[in-house]
Amino acid sequence: MDEMNIVSKFTTMMISRIVRKVLRKKLGYDVGIRLNEIKTTIADGKTHIHMDIDAELSKEELLKILKNVGLD
């Protein structure tokens, strides 16, 4: 069984910034992302990923996302 844990403040901050930029550039969503922790386990050919993430966005952005996925 292989494990990878990303919990350092610096690394999680850098990943959070990258995710925010990708969301804005590729999807047009302005969402504040704070990644707190990522834990990955690989066992028997299956990968399990656990992420602790906080997101902050305006009501308008939330409605825009819901409309785009058909949940308006």
PDB file of N, CA, C, O and CB in Angstrom:
ATOM      1  N   MET A   1       0.852  -1.176   0.000  1.00  0.00           N
ATOM      2  CA  MET A   1       0.000   0.000   0.000  1.00  0.00           C
ATOM      3  C   MET A   1       0.897   1.239   0.000  1.00  0.00           C
ATOM      4  O   MET A   1       1.825   1.352   0.802  1.00  0.00           O
ATOM      5  CB  MET A   1      -0.969  -0.002   1.230  1.00  0.00           C
ATOM      6  N   ASP A   2       0.606   2.151  -0.903  1.00  0.00           N
ATOM      7  CA  ASP A   2       1.341   3.409  -1.004  1.00  0.00           C
ATOM      8  C   ASP A   2       0.482   4.523  -0.451  1.00  0.00           C
ATOM      9  O   ASP A   2      -0.741   4.505  -0.591  1.00  0.00           O
ATOM     10  CB  ASP A   2       1.752   3.708  -2.467  1.00  0.00           C
ATOM     11  N   GLU A   3       1.129   5.501   0.183  1.00  0.00           N
ATOM     12  CA  GLU A   3       0.426   6.660   0.742  1.00  0.00           C
ATOM     13  C   GLU A   3       1.155   7.937   0.387  1.00  0.00           C
ATOM     14  O   GLU A   3       2.380   7.960   0.275  1.00  0.00           O
ATOM     15  CB  GLU A   3       0.289   6.537   2.268  1.00  0.00           C
ATOM     16  N   MET A   4       0.382   9.009   0.208  1.00  0.00           N
ATOM     17  CA  MET A   4       0.954  10.335   0.030  1.00  0.00           C
ATOM     18  C   MET A   4       0.078  11.310   0.802  1.00  0.00           C
ATOM     19  O   MET A   4      -1.137  11.347   0.608  1.00  0.00           O
ATOM     20  CB  MET A   4       1.053  10.728  -1.491  1.00  0.00           C
ATOM     21  N   ASN A   5       0.688  12.093   1.669  1.00  0.00           N
ATOM     22  CA  ASN A   5      -0.028  13.102   2.438  1.00  0.00           C
ATOM     23  C   ASN A   5       0.574  14.468   2.145  1.00  0.00           C
ATOM     24  O   ASN A   5       1.786  14.661   2.240  1.00  0.00           O
ATOM     25  CB  ASN A   5       0.024  12.789   3.958  1.00  0.00           C
ATOM     26  N   ILE A   6      -0.286  15.410   1.788  1.00  0.00           N
ATOM     27  CA  ILE A   6       0.154  16.787   1.572  1.00  0.00           C
ATOM     28  C   ILE A   6      -0.540  17.634   2.627  1.00  0.00           C
ATOM     29  O   ILE A   6      -1.747  17.866   2.562  1.00  0.00           O
ATOM     30  CB  ILE A   6      -0.175  17.293   0.105  1.00  0.00           C
ATOM     31  N   VAL A   7       0.232  18.086   3.589  1.00  0.00           N
ATOM     32  CA  VAL A   7      -0.354  18.851   4.689  1.00  0.00           C
ATOM     33  C   VAL A   7       0.417  20.128   5.024  1.00  0.00           C
ATOM     34  O   VAL A   7      -0.041  20.930   5.838  1.00  0.00           O
ATOM     35  CB  VAL A   7      -0.433  17.987   5.913  1.00  0.00           C
ATOM     36  N   SER A   8       1.577  20.323   4.408  1.00  0.00           N
ATOM     37  CA  SER A   8       2.357  21.522   4.752  1.00  0.00           C
ATOM     38  C   SER A   8       1.641  22.773   4.244  1.00  0.00           C
ATOM     39  O   SER A   8       1.035  22.760   3.173  1.00  0.00           O
ATOM     40  CB  SER A   8       3.792  21.439   4.152  1.00  0.00           C
ATOM     41  N   LYS A   9       1.715  23.831   5.010  1.00  0.00           N
ATOM     42  CA  LYS A   9       1.040  25.086   4.661  1.00  0.00           C
ATOM     43  C   LYS A   9       1.516  25.628   3.325  1.00  0.00           C
ATOM     44  O   LYS A   9       0.709  26.085   2.515  1.00  0.00           O
ATOM     45  CB  LYS A   9       1.266  26.129   5.747  1.00  0.00           C
ATOM     46  N   PHE A  10       2.818  25.581   3.087  1.00  0.00           N
ATOM     47  CA  PHE A  10       3.367  26.120   1.854  1.00  0.00           C
ATOM     48  C   PHE A  10       2.840  25.356   0.634  1.00  0.00           C
ATOM     49  O   PHE A  10       2.377  25.964  -0.332  1.00  0.00           O
ATOM     50  CB  PHE A  10       4.896  26.068   1.893  1.00  0.00           C
ATOM     51  N   THR A  11       2.912  24.041   0.683  1.00  0.00           N
ATOM     52  CA  THR A  11       2.477  23.227  -0.454  1.00  0.00           C
ATOM     53  C   THR A  11       0.981  23.363  -0.701  1.00  0.00           C
ATOM     54  O   THR A  11       0.553  23.521  -1.844  1.00  0.00           O
ATOM     55  CB  THR A  11       2.831  21.762  -0.222  1.00  0.00           C
ATOM     56  N   THR A  12       0.189  23.305   0.349  1.00  0.00           N
ATOM     57  CA  THR A  12      -1.262  23.430   0.174  1.00  0.00           C
ATOM     58  C   THR A  12      -1.631  24.815  -0.339  1.00  0.00           C
ATOM     59  O   THR A  12      -2.574  24.956  -1.117  1.00  0.00           O
ATOM     60  CB  THR A  12      -1.992  23.147   1.496  1.00  0.00           C
ATOM     61  N   MET A  13      -0.894  25.842   0.091  1.00  0.00           N
ATOM     62  CA  MET A  13      -1.150  27.197  -0.394  1.00  0.00           C
ATOM     63  C   MET A  13      -0.844  27.297  -1.893  1.00  0.00           C
ATOM     64  O   MET A  13      -1.604  27.911  -2.642  1.00  0.00           O
ATOM     65  CB  MET A  13      -0.306  28.223   0.398  1.00  0.00           C
ATOM     66  N   MET A  14       0.253  26.703  -2.323  1.00  0.00           N
ATOM     67  CA  MET A  14       0.625  26.747  -3.740  1.00  0.00           C
ATOM     68  C   MET A  14      -0.400  25.990  -4.591  1.00  0.00           C
ATOM     69  O   MET A  14      -0.793  26.475  -5.652  1.00  0.00           O
ATOM     70  CB  MET A  14       2.037  26.150  -3.947  1.00  0.00           C
ATOM     71  N   ILE A  15      -0.828  24.830  -4.148  1.00  0.00           N
ATOM     72  CA  ILE A  15      -1.831  24.060  -4.891  1.00  0.00           C
ATOM     73  C   ILE A  15      -3.150  24.833  -4.944  1.00  0.00           C
ATOM     74  O   ILE A  15      -3.823  24.838  -5.974  1.00  0.00           O
ATOM     75  CB  ILE A  15      -2.045  22.665  -4.242  1.00  0.00           C
ATOM     76  N   SER A  16      -3.520  25.482  -3.847  1.00  0.00           N
ATOM     77  CA  SER A  16      -4.749  26.279  -3.809  1.00  0.00           C
ATOM     78  C   SER A  16      -4.715  27.391  -4.840  1.00  0.00           C
ATOM     79  O   SER A  16      -5.703  27.625  -5.537  1.00  0.00           O
ATOM     80  CB  SER A  16      -4.962  26.869  -2.418  1.00  0.00           C
ATOM     81  N   ARG A  17      -3.593  28.075  -4.943  1.00  0.00           N
ATOM     82  CA  ARG A  17      -3.453  29.158  -5.925  1.00  0.00           C
ATOM     83  C   ARG A  17      -3.565  28.634  -7.357  1.00  0.00           C
ATOM     84  O   ARG A  17      -4.196  29.260  -8.209  1.00  0.00           O
ATOM     85  CB  ARG A  17      -2.109  29.875  -5.736  1.00  0.00           C
ATOM     86  N   ILE A  18      -2.949  27.485  -7.609  1.00  0.00           N
ATOM     87  CA  ILE A  18      -3.011  26.892  -8.946  1.00  0.00           C
ATOM     88  C   ILE A  18      -4.445  26.507  -9.289  1.00  0.00           C
ATOM     89  O   ILE A  18      -4.911  26.779 -10.396  1.00  0.00           O
ATOM     90  CB  ILE A  18      -2.089  25.659  -9.039  1.00  0.00           C
ATOM     91  N   VAL A  19      -5.142  25.882  -8.359  1.00  0.00           N
ATOM     92  CA  VAL A  19      -6.531  25.467  -8.597  1.00  0.00           C
ATOM     93  C   VAL A  19      -7.405  26.683  -8.863  1.00  0.00           C
ATOM     94  O   VAL A  19      -8.242  26.655  -9.766  1.00  0.00           O
ATOM     95  CB  VAL A  19      -7.080  24.669  -7.394  1.00  0.00           C
ATOM     96  N   ARG A  20      -7.224  27.751  -8.090  1.00  0.00           N
ATOM     97  CA  ARG A  20      -8.023  28.960  -8.293  1.00  0.00           C
ATOM     98  C   ARG A  20      -7.790  29.539  -9.696  1.00  0.00           C
ATOM     99  O   ARG A  20      -8.738  29.927 -10.378  1.00  0.00           O
ATOM    100  CB  ARG A  20      -7.684  30.015  -7.217  1.00  0.00           C
ATOM    101  N   LYS A  21      -6.528  29.594 -10.116  1.00  0.00           N
ATOM    102  CA  LYS A  21      -6.221  30.121 -11.445  1.00  0.00           C
ATOM    103  C   LYS A  21      -6.816  29.256 -12.545  1.00  0.00           C
ATOM    104  O   LYS A  21      -7.337  29.781 -13.530  1.00  0.00           O
ATOM    105  CB  LYS A  21      -4.717  30.230 -11.632  1.00  0.00           C
ATOM    106  N   VAL A  22      -6.746  27.949 -12.394  1.00  0.00           N
ATOM    107  CA  VAL A  22      -7.300  27.042 -13.404  1.00  0.00           C
ATOM    108  C   VAL A  22      -8.814  27.194 -13.476  1.00  0.00           C
ATOM    109  O   VAL A  22      -9.373  27.244 -14.572  1.00  0.00           O
ATOM    110  CB  VAL A  22      -6.924  25.577 -13.089  1.00  0.00           C
ATOM    111  N   LEU A  23      -9.490  27.270 -12.328  1.00  0.00           N
ATOM    112  CA  LEU A  23     -10.937  27.457 -12.323  1.00  0.00           C
ATOM    113  C   LEU A  23     -11.340  28.756 -13.021  1.00  0.00           C
ATOM    114  O   LEU A  23     -12.326  28.797 -13.757  1.00  0.00           O
ATOM    115  CB  LEU A  23     -11.461  27.452 -10.890  1.00  0.00           C
ATOM    116  N   ARG A  24     -10.569  29.809 -12.782  1.00  0.00           N
ATOM    117  CA  ARG A  24     -10.881  31.093 -13.389  1.00  0.00           C
ATOM    118  C   ARG A  24     -10.609  31.069 -14.894  1.00  0.00           C
ATOM    119  O   ARG A  24     -11.422  31.551 -15.682  1.00  0.00           O
ATOM    120  CB  ARG A  24     -10.072  32.206 -12.721  1.00  0.00           C
ATOM    121  N   LYS A  25      -9.467  30.509 -15.288  1.00  0.00           N
ATOM    122  CA  LYS A  25      -9.075  30.531 -16.692  1.00  0.00           C
ATOM    123  C   LYS A  25      -9.886  29.561 -17.546  1.00  0.00           C
ATOM    124  O   LYS A  25     -10.349  29.933 -18.624  1.00  0.00           O
ATOM    125  CB  LYS A  25      -7.609  30.209 -16.818  1.00  0.00           C
ATOM    126  N   LYS A  26     -10.064  28.334 -17.086  1.00  0.00           N
ATOM    127  CA  LYS A  26     -10.713  27.301 -17.897  1.00  0.00           C
ATOM    128  C   LYS A  26     -12.236  27.330 -17.819  1.00  0.00           C
ATOM    129  O   LYS A  26     -12.911  27.054 -18.810  1.00  0.00           O
ATOM    130  CB  LYS A  26     -10.224  25.949 -17.472  1.00  0.00           C
ATOM    131  N   LEU A  27     -12.787  27.666 -16.638  1.00  0.00           N
ATOM    132  CA  LEU A  27     -14.229  27.594 -16.453  1.00  0.00           C
ATOM    133  C   LEU A  27     -14.899  28.948 -16.235  1.00  0.00           C
ATOM    134  O   LEU A  27     -16.121  29.060 -16.332  1.00  0.00           O
ATOM    135  CB  LEU A  27     -14.531  26.710 -15.301  1.00  0.00           C
ATOM    136  N   GLY A  28     -14.106  29.974 -15.942  1.00  0.00           N
ATOM    137  CA  GLY A  28     -14.657  31.300 -15.736  1.00  0.00           C
ATOM    138  C   GLY A  28     -15.260  31.522 -14.364  1.00  0.00           C
ATOM    139  O   GLY A  28     -16.022  32.470 -14.177  1.00  0.00           O
ATOM    140  N   TYR A  29     -14.937  30.667 -13.393  1.00  0.00           N
ATOM    141  CA  TYR A  29     -15.476  30.802 -12.039  1.00  0.00           C
ATOM    142  C   TYR A  29     -14.450  31.473 -11.137  1.00  0.00           C
ATOM    143  O   TYR A  29     -13.277  31.099 -11.129  1.00  0.00           O
ATOM    144  CB  TYR A  29     -15.878  29.422 -11.467  1.00  0.00           C
ATOM    145  N   ASP A  30     -14.898  32.463 -10.381  1.00  0.00           N
ATOM    146  CA  ASP A  30     -14.019  33.137  -9.420  1.00  0.00           C
ATOM    147  C   ASP A  30     -14.331  32.593  -8.032  1.00  0.00           C
ATOM    148  O   ASP A  30     -15.222  33.083  -7.338  1.00  0.00           O
ATOM    149  CB  ASP A  30     -14.201  34.700  -9.468  1.00  0.00           C
ATOM    150  N   VAL A  31     -13.580  31.571  -7.648  1.00  0.00           N
ATOM    151  CA  VAL A  31     -13.812  30.882  -6.384  1.00  0.00           C
ATOM    152  C   VAL A  31     -12.523  30.913  -5.567  1.00  0.00           C
ATOM    153  O   VAL A  31     -11.462  30.515  -6.047  1.00  0.00           O
ATOM    154  CB  VAL A  31     -14.291  29.415  -6.620  1.00  0.00           C
ATOM    155  N   GLY A  32     -12.629  31.387  -4.337  1.00  0.00           N
ATOM    156  CA  GLY A  32     -11.492  31.355  -3.420  1.00  0.00           C
ATOM    157  C   GLY A  32     -11.352  29.948  -2.861  1.00  0.00           C
ATOM    158  O   GLY A  32     -12.275  29.439  -2.225  1.00  0.00           O
ATOM    159  N   ILE A  33     -10.220  29.320  -3.090  1.00  0.00           N
ATOM    160  CA  ILE A  33      -9.984  27.939  -2.670  1.00  0.00           C
ATOM    161  C   ILE A  33      -8.901  27.917  -1.600  1.00  0.00           C
ATOM    162  O   ILE A  33      -7.854  28.548  -1.743  1.00  0.00           O
ATOM    163  CB  ILE A  33      -9.580  27.047  -3.878  1.00  0.00           C
ATOM    164  N   ARG A  34      -9.172  27.181  -0.525  1.00  0.00           N
ATOM    165  CA  ARG A  34      -8.125  26.936   0.480  1.00  0.00           C
ATOM    166  C   ARG A  34      -8.064  25.436   0.714  1.00  0.00           C
ATOM    167  O   ARG A  34      -8.954  24.848   1.328  1.00  0.00           O
ATOM    168  CB  ARG A  34      -8.409  27.714   1.830  1.00  0.00           C
ATOM    169  N   LEU A  35      -7.007  24.836   0.219  1.00  0.00           N
ATOM    170  CA  LEU A  35      -6.785  23.411   0.386  1.00  0.00           C
ATOM    171  C   LEU A  35      -6.104  23.205   1.729  1.00  0.00           C
ATOM    172  O   LEU A  35      -5.026  23.748   1.974  1.00  0.00           O
ATOM    173  CB  LEU A  35      -5.932  22.820  -0.784  1.00  0.00           C
ATOM    174  N   ASN A  36      -6.722  22.434   2.586  1.00  0.00           N
ATOM    175  CA  ASN A  36      -6.168  22.204   3.922  1.00  0.00           C
ATOM    176  C   ASN A  36      -5.302  20.950   3.978  1.00  0.00           C
ATOM    177  O   ASN A  36      -4.296  20.909   4.687  1.00  0.00           O
ATOM    178  CB  ASN A  36      -7.291  22.094   4.940  1.00  0.00           C
ATOM    179  N   GLU A  37      -5.705  19.924   3.218  1.00  0.00           N
ATOM    180  CA  GLU A  37      -4.994  18.653   3.313  1.00  0.00           C
ATOM    181  C   GLU A  37      -5.420  17.723   2.174  1.00  0.00           C
ATOM    182  O   GLU A  37      -6.576  17.733   1.752  1.00  0.00           O
ATOM    183  CB  GLU A  37      -5.254  17.985   4.684  1.00  0.00           C
ATOM    184  N   ILE A  38      -4.472  16.923   1.685  1.00  0.00           N
ATOM    185  CA  ILE A  38      -4.763  15.870   0.710  1.00  0.00           C
ATOM    186  C   ILE A  38      -4.113  14.586   1.224  1.00  0.00           C
ATOM    187  O   ILE A  38      -2.937  14.568   1.586  1.00  0.00           O
ATOM    188  CB  ILE A  38      -4.235  16.248  -0.739  1.00  0.00           C
ATOM    189  N   LYS A  39      -4.899  13.523   1.248  1.00  0.00           N
ATOM    190  CA  LYS A  39      -4.363  12.210   1.608  1.00  0.00           C
ATOM    191  C   LYS A  39      -4.728  11.239   0.489  1.00  0.00           C
ATOM    192  O   LYS A  39      -5.893  11.139   0.102  1.00  0.00           O
ATOM    193  CB  LYS A  39      -4.922  11.716   3.001  1.00  0.00           C
ATOM    194  N   THR A  40      -3.740  10.534  -0.024  1.00  0.00           N
ATOM    195  CA  THR A  40      -3.947   9.583  -1.107  1.00  0.00           C
ATOM    196  C   THR A  40      -3.409   8.225  -0.679  1.00  0.00           C
ATOM    197  O   THR A  40      -2.304   8.112  -0.149  1.00  0.00           O
ATOM    198  CB  THR A  40      -3.261  10.065  -2.416  1.00  0.00           C
ATOM    199  N   THR A  41      -4.219   7.193  -0.923  1.00  0.00           N
ATOM    200  CA  THR A  41      -3.822   5.822  -0.619  1.00  0.00           C
ATOM    201  C   THR A  41      -4.073   4.964  -1.853  1.00  0.00           C
ATOM    202  O   THR A  41      -5.141   5.027  -2.461  1.00  0.00           O
ATOM    203  CB  THR A  41      -4.599   5.266   0.619  1.00  0.00           C
ATOM    204  N   ILE A  42      -3.075   4.160  -2.214  1.00  0.00           N
ATOM    205  CA  ILE A  42      -3.217   3.234  -3.332  1.00  0.00           C
ATOM    206  C   ILE A  42      -3.049   1.823  -2.784  1.00  0.00           C
ATOM    207  O   ILE A  42      -2.015   1.483  -2.209  1.00  0.00           O
ATOM    208  CB  ILE A  42      -2.173   3.534  -4.470  1.00  0.00           C
ATOM    209  N   ALA A  43      -4.093   1.001  -2.974  1.00  0.00           N
ATOM    210  CA  ALA A  43      -4.050  -0.382  -2.498  1.00  0.00           C
ATOM    211  C   ALA A  43      -4.821  -1.259  -3.479  1.00  0.00           C
ATOM    212  O   ALA A  43      -5.922  -0.909  -3.904  1.00  0.00           O
ATOM    213  CB  ALA A  43      -4.642  -0.504  -1.054  1.00  0.00           C
ATOM    214  N   ASP A  44      -4.244  -2.384  -3.829  1.00  0.00           N
ATOM    215  CA  ASP A  44      -4.883  -3.353  -4.723  1.00  0.00           C
ATOM    216  C   ASP A  44      -5.348  -2.721  -6.034  1.00  0.00           C
ATOM    217  O   ASP A  44      -6.408  -3.079  -6.547  1.00  0.00           O
ATOM    218  CB  ASP A  44      -6.062  -3.999  -4.024  1.00  0.00           C
ATOM    219  N   GLY A  45      -4.573  -1.793  -6.578  1.00  0.00           N
ATOM    220  CA  GLY A  45      -4.904  -1.184  -7.858  1.00  0.00           C
ATOM    221  C   GLY A  45      -5.962  -0.102  -7.792  1.00  0.00           C
ATOM    222  O   GLY A  45      -6.337   0.448  -8.827  1.00  0.00           O
ATOM    223  N   LYS A  46      -6.453   0.219  -6.606  1.00  0.00           N
ATOM    224  CA  LYS A  46      -7.454   1.270  -6.448  1.00  0.00           C
ATOM    225  C   LYS A  46      -6.851   2.433  -5.670  1.00  0.00           C
ATOM    226  O   LYS A  46      -6.082   2.250  -4.726  1.00  0.00           O
ATOM    227  CB  LYS A  46      -8.717   0.730  -5.731  1.00  0.00           C
ATOM    228  N   THR A  47      -7.225   3.634  -6.100  1.00  0.00           N
ATOM    229  CA  THR A  47      -6.729   4.843  -5.447  1.00  0.00           C
ATOM    230  C   THR A  47      -7.854   5.503  -4.682  1.00  0.00           C
ATOM    231  O   THR A  47      -8.950   5.693  -5.211  1.00  0.00           O
ATOM    232  CB  THR A  47      -6.126   5.822  -6.474  1.00  0.00           C
ATOM    233  N   HIS A  48      -7.583   5.852  -3.439  1.00  0.00           N
ATOM    234  CA  HIS A  48      -8.536   6.584  -2.599  1.00  0.00           C
ATOM    235  C   HIS A  48      -7.923   7.946  -2.297  1.00  0.00           C
ATOM    236  O   HIS A  48      -6.796   8.040  -1.811  1.00  0.00           O
ATOM    237  CB  HIS A  48      -8.871   5.796  -1.268  1.00  0.00           C
ATOM    238  N   ILE A  49      -8.689   9.005  -2.594  1.00  0.00           N
ATOM    239  CA  ILE A  49      -8.211  10.370  -2.339  1.00  0.00           C
ATOM    240  C   ILE A  49      -9.172  11.055  -1.386  1.00  0.00           C
ATOM    241  O   ILE A  49     -10.384  11.051  -1.605  1.00  0.00           O
ATOM    242  CB  ILE A  49      -8.076  11.182  -3.663  1.00  0.00           C
ATOM    243  N   HIS A  50      -8.628  11.647  -0.324  1.00  0.00           N
ATOM    244  CA  HIS A  50      -9.419  12.435   0.618  1.00  0.00           C
ATOM    245  C   HIS A  50      -8.860  13.855   0.596  1.00  0.00           C
ATOM    246  O   HIS A  50      -7.665  14.062   0.806  1.00  0.00           O
ATOM    247  CB  HIS A  50      -9.382  11.818   2.076  1.00  0.00           C
ATOM    248  N   MET A  51      -9.740  14.843   0.339  1.00  0.00           N
ATOM    249  CA  MET A  51      -9.317  16.234   0.322  1.00  0.00           C
ATOM    250  C   MET A  51     -10.151  17.039   1.298  1.00  0.00           C
ATOM    251  O   MET A  51     -11.372  16.891   1.360  1.00  0.00           O
ATOM    252  CB  MET A  51      -9.425  16.821  -1.091  1.00  0.00           C
ATOM    253  N   ASP A  52      -9.485  17.886   2.055  1.00  0.00           N
ATOM    254  CA  ASP A  52     -10.154  18.824   2.948  1.00  0.00           C
ATOM    255  C   ASP A  52      -9.970  20.203   2.324  1.00  0.00           C
ATOM    256  O   ASP A  52      -8.872  20.759   2.335  1.00  0.00           O
ATOM    257  CB  ASP A  52      -9.574  18.758   4.430  1.00  0.00           C
ATOM    258  N   ILE A  53     -11.067  20.752   1.775  1.00  0.00           N
ATOM    259  CA  ILE A  53     -11.012  22.003   1.018  1.00  0.00           C
ATOM    260  C   ILE A  53     -12.081  22.956   1.522  1.00  0.00           C
ATOM    261  O   ILE A  53     -13.206  22.545   1.805  1.00  0.00           O
ATOM    262  CB  ILE A  53     -11.192  21.743  -0.494  1.00  0.00           C
ATOM    263  N   ASP A  54     -11.730  24.228   1.634  1.00  0.00           N
ATOM    264  CA  ASP A  54     -12.695  25.292   1.889  1.00  0.00           C
ATOM    265  C   ASP A  54     -12.763  26.147   0.635  1.00  0.00           C
ATOM    266  O   ASP A  54     -11.741  26.457   0.023  1.00  0.00           O
ATOM    267  CB  ASP A  54     -12.303  26.149   3.150  1.00  0.00           C
ATOM    268  N   ALA A  55     -13.984  26.525   0.261  1.00  0.00           N
ATOM    269  CA  ALA A  55     -14.175  27.389  -0.905  1.00  0.00           C
ATOM    270  C   ALA A  55     -15.047  28.566  -0.495  1.00  0.00           C
ATOM    271  O   ALA A  55     -15.988  28.423   0.286  1.00  0.00           O
ATOM    272  CB  ALA A  55     -14.818  26.605  -2.097  1.00  0.00           C
ATOM    273  N   GLU A  56     -14.715  29.723  -1.033  1.00  0.00           N
ATOM    274  CA  GLU A  56     -15.491  30.923  -0.763  1.00  0.00           C
ATOM    275  C   GLU A  56     -15.828  31.581  -2.091  1.00  0.00           C
ATOM    276  O   GLU A  56     -14.947  31.843  -2.909  1.00  0.00           O
ATOM    277  CB  GLU A  56     -14.718  31.902   0.169  1.00  0.00           C
ATOM    278  N   LEU A  57     -17.139  31.852  -2.300  1.00  0.00           N
ATOM    279  CA  LEU A  57     -17.573  32.466  -3.541  1.00  0.00           C
ATOM    280  C   LEU A  57     -18.843  33.263  -3.293  1.00  0.00           C
ATOM    281  O   LEU A  57     -19.547  33.066  -2.303  1.00  0.00           O
ATOM    282  CB  LEU A  57     -17.797  31.402  -4.634  1.00  0.00           C
ATOM    283  N   SER A  58     -19.109  34.155  -4.210  1.00  0.00           N
ATOM    284  CA  SER A  58     -20.303  34.997  -4.081  1.00  0.00           C
ATOM    285  C   SER A  58     -21.543  34.187  -4.443  1.00  0.00           C
ATOM    286  O   SER A  58     -21.460  33.125  -5.061  1.00  0.00           O
ATOM    287  CB  SER A  58     -20.195  36.258  -4.983  1.00  0.00           C
ATOM    288  N   LYS A  59     -22.685  34.717  -4.043  1.00  0.00           N
ATOM    289  CA  LYS A  59     -23.952  34.077  -4.373  1.00  0.00           C
ATOM    290  C   LYS A  59     -24.129  34.002  -5.885  1.00  0.00           C
ATOM    291  O   LYS A  59     -24.636  33.009  -6.406  1.00  0.00           O
ATOM    292  CB  LYS A  59     -25.125  34.837  -3.733  1.00  0.00           C
ATOM    293  N   GLU A  60     -23.712  35.051  -6.587  1.00  0.00           N
ATOM    294  CA  GLU A  60     -23.824  35.084  -8.035  1.00  0.00           C
ATOM    295  C   GLU A  60     -22.984  33.986  -8.687  1.00  0.00           C
ATOM    296  O   GLU A  60     -23.436  33.344  -9.635  1.00  0.00           O
ATOM    297  CB  GLU A  60     -23.402  36.448  -8.561  1.00  0.00           C
ATOM    298  N   GLU A  61     -21.767  33.766  -8.188  1.00  0.00           N
ATOM    299  CA  GLU A  61     -20.912  32.702  -8.724  1.00  0.00           C
ATOM    300  C   GLU A  61     -21.537  31.337  -8.472  1.00  0.00           C
ATOM    301  O   GLU A  61     -21.508  30.472  -9.347  1.00  0.00           O
ATOM    302  CB  GLU A  61     -19.505  32.767  -8.096  1.00  0.00           C
ATOM    303  N   LEU A  62     -22.100  31.135  -7.289  1.00  0.00           N
ATOM    304  CA  LEU A  62     -22.747  29.864  -6.984  1.00  0.00           C
ATOM    305  C   LEU A  62     -23.915  29.616  -7.930  1.00  0.00           C
ATOM    306  O   LEU A  62     -24.069  28.513  -8.455  1.00  0.00           O
ATOM    307  CB  LEU A  62     -23.229  29.842  -5.527  1.00  0.00           C
ATOM    308  N   LEU A  63     -24.739  30.640  -8.150  1.00  0.00           N
ATOM    309  CA  LEU A  63     -25.866  30.492  -9.064  1.00  0.00           C
ATOM    310  C   LEU A  63     -25.390  30.205 -10.492  1.00  0.00           C
ATOM    311  O   LEU A  63     -26.013  29.424 -11.211  1.00  0.00           O
ATOM    312  CB  LEU A  63     -26.734  31.755  -9.041  1.00  0.00           C
ATOM    313  N   LYS A  64     -24.295  30.833 -10.895  1.00  0.00           N
ATOM    314  CA  LYS A  64     -23.716  30.601 -12.219  1.00  0.00           C
ATOM    315  C   LYS A  64     -23.264  29.143 -12.362  1.00  0.00           C
ATOM    316  O   LYS A  64     -23.504  28.517 -13.394  1.00  0.00           O
ATOM    317  CB  LYS A  64     -22.526  31.558 -12.463  1.00  0.00           C
ATOM    318  N   ILE A  65     -22.621  28.614 -11.342  1.00  0.00           N
ATOM    319  CA  ILE A  65     -22.159  27.219 -11.365  1.00  0.00           C
ATOM    320  C   ILE A  65     -23.358  26.273 -11.418  1.00  0.00           C
ATOM    321  O   ILE A  65     -23.379  25.339 -12.220  1.00  0.00           O
ATOM    322  CB  ILE A  65     -21.278  26.908 -10.121  1.00  0.00           C
ATOM    323  N   LEU A  66     -24.345  26.513 -10.571  1.00  0.00           N
ATOM    324  CA  LEU A  66     -25.524  25.650 -10.539  1.00  0.00           C
ATOM    325  C   LEU A  66     -26.275  25.667 -11.871  1.00  0.00           C
ATOM    326  O   LEU A  66     -26.774  24.638 -12.327  1.00  0.00           O
ATOM    327  CB  LEU A  66     -26.457  26.080  -9.410  1.00  0.00           C
ATOM    328  N   LYS A  67     -26.348  26.836 -12.483  1.00  0.00           N
ATOM    329  CA  LYS A  67     -27.024  26.945 -13.777  1.00  0.00           C
ATOM    330  C   LYS A  67     -26.271  26.155 -14.852  1.00  0.00           C
ATOM    331  O   LYS A  67     -26.882  25.475 -15.676  1.00  0.00           O
ATOM    332  CB  LYS A  67     -27.150  28.425 -14.195  1.00  0.00           C
ATOM    333  N   ASN A  68     -24.946  26.252 -14.832  1.00  0.00           N
ATOM    334  CA  ASN A  68     -24.123  25.546 -15.833  1.00  0.00           C
ATOM    335  C   ASN A  68     -24.208  24.031 -15.709  1.00  0.00           C
ATOM    336  O   ASN A  68     -24.042  23.327 -16.705  1.00  0.00           O
ATOM    337  CB  ASN A  68     -22.676  25.973 -15.707  1.00  0.00           C
ATOM    338  N   VAL A  69     -24.462  23.515 -14.513  1.00  0.00           N
ATOM    339  CA  VAL A  69     -24.571  22.056 -14.354  1.00  0.00           C
ATOM    340  C   VAL A  69     -26.025  21.587 -14.402  1.00  0.00           C
ATOM    341  O   VAL A  69     -26.307  20.399 -14.241  1.00  0.00           O
ATOM    342  CB  VAL A  69     -23.932  21.619 -13.031  1.00  0.00           C
ATOM    343  N   GLY A  70     -26.952  22.536 -14.627  1.00  0.00           N
ATOM    344  CA  GLY A  70     -28.352  22.185 -14.794  1.00  0.00           C
ATOM    345  C   GLY A  70     -29.151  22.065 -13.519  1.00  0.00           C
ATOM    346  O   GLY A  70     -30.185  21.398 -13.501  1.00  0.00           O
ATOM    347  N   LEU A  71     -28.692  22.699 -12.446  1.00  0.00           N
ATOM    348  CA  LEU A  71     -29.391  22.629 -11.156  1.00  0.00           C
ATOM    349  C   LEU A  71     -29.997  23.968 -10.759  1.00  0.00           C
ATOM    350  O   LEU A  71     -30.051  24.285  -9.571  1.00  0.00           O
ATOM    351  CB  LEU A  71     -28.439  22.159 -10.069  1.00  0.00           C
ATOM    352  N   ASP A  72     -30.449  24.751 -11.714  1.00  0.00           N
ATOM    353  CA  ASP A  72     -31.006  26.070 -11.388  1.00  0.00           C
ATOM    354  C   ASP A  72     -32.441  26.017 -10.989  1.00  0.00           C
ATOM    355  O   ASP A  72     -33.037  27.051 -10.688  1.00  0.00           O
ATOM    356  CB  ASP A  72     -30.862  26.991 -12.538  1.00  0.00           C
TER     357      ASP A  72
END
